Amino acid sequence: MKRMVSVLVLLIFAAACVFGAGQREADPDTLRVGMVTDAGTIDDKSFNQGTWEGIRQAQQDLGVQTRYLRPSGETEADYVAEIVNLYDAGYRFVVTPGFKFETAIYIIQQRYDDLKVVLLDGEPRSQDYESHVGPNTVAIYYAEHESGFLAGLATALQLKSGAVGFIGGMEIPPVQKFNWGFQQGVDYANSNHGTNVTVSANNVIYQGSFTDVPAGQQIAATMYDRGVKAIFAAAGGVGIGAINEAKSRAASGEEVWIVGVDVDQYEEGVYADGKSIILTSAMKEIGNSAYAMIEAELNGEFPGGSILTFDATNDGIGIPAENPNLSADVERVVFEVLEKMKTGEVAVQDSSAGLIP
């Protein structure tokens, strides 16, 4: 059973705020922090890039050495090979972004007990789906439903009326929770702020991968042709295809929008004169969590053997602090609701009950 240790995350963040507090277990001059990328490149404007930016921030602030490797494929063997390459090069702290690393980390954590591993968005599992988080490993999850909720709320408040859609990559829990949260955010705006924004079943589509850019563009084109005003694309490279379609239409004078995912994708959506088709983004603070784990290691407080959850209560999710395409009033309401989520006054379900799956 998962051990959700949000309190521990808060303690880690508190420790990170006090530079030099306590005796450091690891020397930042010799700690080598490596990363192996998931599908896509290091500048994917999504999970890989967000993770790497957090690691590079740790290099700048804390003085650790950093390096990333891109595997030749997306199999367990490909991931294991690159982690071993980092280990052989002297890297004893490795961050891996994405659930596809689960079986590779299950193997690695047992093979190298002196290697610290951070697995984002998953936990080590055997081929038989047996979960085991070793004492040298930390598994981190995010409350995607809460992040999606805030993005849905912002979208509905800004558009006020009309249809919106969702494009997912693979139909897996993190992507599904983005969808469910987004729908709830739209419903909350309709119920509490007088908006009239709709999500229909034919505008909720899982493409089945995170890499098929042309498919994402085609799905987005079909939705826009049906009158959809904004699409939440939680789909990696498939989402890039949707962004490309929106940029092309916006350049021709259409008013269409994309809601970004994982990181602030505003720059990815720029099409002319600094204008972007990214309305806002449903963010996981991926970089912050990678940074926090490196800081914890330096402070001798690496929470090995734990499964942590980053959510609203520990600032693990949200939308960008600056949203040029949202009005000031919309931003104010969204951040007020975020505070209510932190106190439990507003709760977001992490299941499809009553929603479009």
C-alpha positions in Angstrom: 0.0 0.0 0.0 1.3 3.5 -0.9 2.6 5.5 2.0 1.5 9.1 1.3 3.9 11.3 3.2 2.9 14.8 2.5 4.1 16.0 6.0 7.6 14.7 5.2 7.6 16.8 2.1 6.7 19.9 4.0 9.6 19.2 6.4 12.0 18.8 3.5 10.9 22.1 2.1 11.3 23.8 5.4 14.8 22.4 5.7 15.6 23.7 2.2 14.7 27.2 3.3 17.5 27.2 5.9 20.8 27.2 4.0 23.5 25.2 5.8 21.1 24.1 8.5 22.5 21.0 10.2 25.5 19.0 9.2 25.6 18.0 5.5 25.9 14.3 4.8 27.0 14.8 1.2 29.5 17.3 -0.1 28.0 19.5 -2.9 31.4 19.7 -4.6 31.5 15.9 -5.0 27.8 15.0 -5.2 27.0 14.1 -8.8 23.3 14.2 -9.8 22.3 12.5 -13.0 19.1 12.2 -14.9 17.9 9.8 -17.6 15.2 11.3 -19.9 11.9 9.6 -20.7 10.3 9.7 -24.2 11.3 12.9 -25.9 14.2 15.4 -25.5 15.5 17.4 -22.6 13.8 20.5 -24.1 10.4 18.9 -24.5 8.7 21.8 -22.7 7.2 19.1 -20.4 8.3 16.5 -18.0 11.9 16.1 -19.1 12.6 19.8 -19.2 10.9 20.5 -15.9 12.9 17.9 -14.1 16.2 19.0 -15.7 15.5 22.7 -14.8 15.1 21.7 -11.1 18.4 19.7 -11.2 20.2 22.6 -12.9 18.8 25.0 -10.3 20.4 22.8 -7.7 23.6 22.9 -9.6 23.5 26.7 -9.5 22.3 27.1 -5.9 24.0 24.2 -4.2 27.1 23.5 -6.3 26.3 19.9 -7.2 27.6 18.4 -10.5 24.9 17.4 -13.0 24.5 15.4 -16.2 21.7 13.8 -18.2 21.6 10.9 -20.6 19.0 10.1 -23.3 18.4 6.4 -23.8 18.3 4.9 -27.3 14.8 3.5 -26.7 12.0 3.3 -24.1 12.4 -0.2 -22.8 13.4 -1.3 -19.3 16.8 -2.4 -20.7 17.4 1.0 -22.3 16.7 2.8 -19.1 18.8 0.4 -17.0 21.7 0.8 -19.4 21.8 4.6 -19.0 21.4 4.5 -15.3 24.4 2.1 -15.2 26.3 4.5 -17.4 25.8 7.3 -14.9 26.7 5.0 -12.0 29.9 4.0 -13.8 30.7 7.7 -14.3 30.5 8.3 -10.6 26.9 9.5 -10.3 25.4 8.3 -7.0 22.2 10.3 -7.2 19.8 9.8 -10.1 16.5 11.4 -11.0 14.1 9.6 -13.4 10.9 11.3 -14.7 8.0 9.1 -15.5 6.2 5.8 -14.7 8.1 4.1 -17.6 11.1 3.8 -15.2 9.2 1.8 -12.7 10.6 -1.7 -13.6 14.0 -0.3 -14.3 14.3 1.3 -10.8 12.9 -1.9 -9.2 16.0 -3.6 -10.6 18.5 -0.8 -10.1 17.7 -0.1 -6.4 18.6 -3.7 -5.5 21.7 -3.8 -7.7 23.3 -0.7 -6.3 22.5 0.0 -2.7 24.9 3.0 -2.6 22.9 4.7 -5.4 20.1 7.2 -4.4 17.2 7.2 -6.8 14.3 9.6 -7.2 11.4 8.3 -9.3 8.9 11.0 -10.4 5.3 10.0 -11.2 5.7 6.3 -10.3 7.1 3.8 -7.9 9.4 0.8 -8.4 7.6 -2.3 -9.6 8.5 -5.8 -10.7 7.3 -7.2 -14.0 4.5 -8.8 -12.0 3.5 -5.3 -10.7 4.7 -5.9 -7.2 5.7 -2.6 -5.6 8.8 -2.1 -3.5 10.4 1.2 -2.6 13.9 0.4 -1.5 15.7 2.3 1.3 17.7 4.1 -1.3 14.7 5.2 -3.4 12.1 7.9 -3.1 8.9 7.7 -5.2 7.0 10.9 -5.9 3.5 11.4 -7.0 1.5 14.5 -7.8 -2.1 15.5 -7.3 -2.9 16.0 -11.0 -6.6 16.2 -10.3 -6.0 19.4 -8.2 -3.8 20.9 -10.9 -6.3 20.1 -13.6 -9.1 21.6 -11.4 -7.3 24.9 -11.2 -6.7 25.0 -15.0 -10.3 24.1 -15.7 -11.5 26.8 -13.3 -9.3 29.4 -15.0 -10.4 28.3 -18.5 -14.1 28.5 -17.7 -13.8 31.8 -15.9 -11.8 33.4 -18.8 -14.0 32.0 -21.7 -17.3 32.4 -19.8 -19.2 30.2 -22.3 -18.7 27.6 -25.1 -17.2 24.2 -25.4 -13.8 22.9 -24.2 -12.0 19.6 -24.8 -9.3 17.3 -23.4 -6.6 15.4 -25.3 -4.8 12.8 -23.2 -1.8 10.7 -24.2 -1.8 7.2 -22.7 -4.9 6.4 -20.6 -3.1 6.0 -17.4 -3.9 7.4 -13.9 -1.9 10.6 -14.0 -3.4 11.6 -17.3 -6.9 10.5 -16.3 -6.7 12.6 -13.1 -5.8 15.7 -15.2 -9.0 15.1 -17.2 -11.2 14.5 -14.2 -9.9 17.5 -12.3 -10.3 19.7 -15.4 -13.9 18.8 -15.7 -14.5 19.5 -12.0 -12.9 22.9 -12.3 -15.2 23.8 -15.2 -18.2 22.5 -13.2 -17.1 24.6 -10.2 -16.9 27.8 -12.3 -20.4 27.0 -13.8 -21.9 26.4 -10.3 -20.2 29.2 -8.4 -19.4 31.9 -10.9 -22.1 31.9 -13.5 -20.1 30.6 -16.4 -21.6 28.3 -19.0 -18.8 26.1 -20.3 -19.3 22.5 -21.5 -17.3 19.4 -21.8 -18.8 16.6 -24.0 -17.8 13.0 -24.3 -16.8 13.3 -28.0 -14.3 16.1 -26.9 -12.5 13.9 -24.4 -10.0 11.7 -26.3 -6.9 9.6 -25.3 -4.6 9.2 -28.3 -2.8 6.3 -26.8 0.8 7.6 -26.9 2.9 10.5 -25.9 4.9 10.8 -29.1 2.5 11.0 -32.1 2.7 14.7 -32.9 0.7 14.5 -36.2 -2.1 12.7 -34.4 -2.3 15.4 -31.8 -2.6 18.0 -34.5 -5.4 16.1 -36.3 -7.4 15.5 -33.1 -7.1 19.2 -32.2 -8.2 20.2 -35.7 -11.3 18.0 -35.4 -12.2 19.5 -32.0 -11.7 23.1 -33.2 -13.8 22.4 -36.3 -16.6 21.3 -33.9 -16.5 24.7 -32.2 -14.3 23.9 -29.2 -12.6 27.0 -27.9 -9.9 25.6 -25.7 -8.2 22.2 -25.4 -6.4 20.9 -22.3 -3.6 18.7 -23.8 -2.0 16.4 -21.3 -0.2 14.3 -23.9 3.5 15.1 -24.3 4.4 15.1 -28.0 0.8 14.6 -28.9 0.1 17.8 -27.0 2.7 19.6 -29.1 0.8 18.6 -32.1 -2.3 20.2 -30.6 -0.3 23.3 -29.8 0.9 23.5 -33.4 -2.6 23.3 -34.7 -3.8 26.1 -32.4 -0.8 28.3 -33.4 -1.6 27.9 -37.1 -5.2 28.8 -36.6 -4.4 31.8 -34.3 -2.0 33.1 -37.0 -5.0 33.0 -39.4 -7.2 35.0 -37.1 -9.1 32.3 -35.2 -9.4 32.6 -31.4 -8.5 29.2 -30.1 -6.6 28.2 -27.0 -4.6 25.4 -25.4 -4.2 24.6 -21.8 -0.6 23.4 -21.2 0.5 20.7 -18.9 3.2 19.8 -16.3 5.2 23.0 -16.8 4.4 26.5 -17.9 4.1 26.0 -21.7 3.4 29.7 -22.6 6.6 30.0 -24.6 5.8 26.9 -26.6 2.6 28.5 -27.7 4.1 31.8 -29.0 3.1 32.3 -32.7 3.5 36.1 -33.4 4.7 39.3 -31.7 5.0 37.4 -28.4 1.4 36.3 -28.4 0.7 32.8 -27.2 -2.1 30.4 -27.6 -1.5 28.9 -24.1 -4.3 30.2 -21.9 -2.7 28.8 -18.8 -1.0 25.5 -17.7 -1.8 22.8 -15.2 1.5 22.5 -13.5 3.2 19.9 -11.4 6.1 21.4 -9.6 8.5 18.8 -11.0 11.6 20.9 -10.8 10.8 21.8 -7.2 10.5 18.2 -6.1 13.8 17.2 -7.8 15.5 20.1 -6.1 14.0 19.3 -2.7 15.3 15.7 -2.9 18.8 16.9 -3.8 18.7 19.4 -0.9 17.5 16.7 1.4 20.4 14.5 0.4 22.8 17.3 1.1 21.3 17.8 4.5 21.5 14.1 5.4 17.7 13.9 5.3 17.0 11.9 2.1 13.7 10.1 2.8 14.6 6.8 1.3 11.9 4.1 1.3 9.1 6.7 1.1 6.3 7.5 -1.3 5.6 11.2 -1.3 2.7 13.2 -2.7 3.1 16.8 -3.9 -0.3 18.5 -3.8 -2.0 21.8 -3.0 -1.0 21.6 0.7 2.7 21.7 0.0 2.7 23.9 -3.2 3.3 20.8 -5.3 0.8 21.8 -8.0 -0.8 24.9 -9.5 -0.9 27.2 -12.5 1.8 29.7 -13.5 2.3 32.7 -11.2 2.0 34.8 -14.3 -0.7 34.1 -17.0 -0.7 36.8 -19.6 -3.8 35.5 -21.3 -5.9 35.4 -18.0 -7.5 38.6 -16.6 -6.4 39.8 -13.2 -9.9 39.0 -11.8 -9.6 35.4 -13.1 -6.2 34.9 -11.5 -7.4 36.3 -8.2 -10.3 33.9 -8.1 -8.2 30.9 -9.0 -5.6 31.7 -6.3 -8.3 32.2 -3.8 -9.7 28.8 -4.6 -6.2 27.3 -4.3 -6.1 28.6 -0.7 -9.4 27.0 0.0 -8.0 23.7 -1.4 -5.1 24.0 1.0 -7.5 24.2 4.0 -9.8 21.5 2.7 -12.7 23.9 2.1 -12.6 22.9 -1.6 -12.0 19.2 -2.3 -11.3 17.6 -5.7 -12.0 14.0 -6.3 -9.4 11.8 -8.0 -11.8 9.4 -9.7 -14.2 9.5 -12.6 -17.4 9.2 -10.5 -20.0 11.4 -12.2 -17.5 12.6 -14.9 -16.5 11.7 -18.4 -13.9 8.9 -18.0 
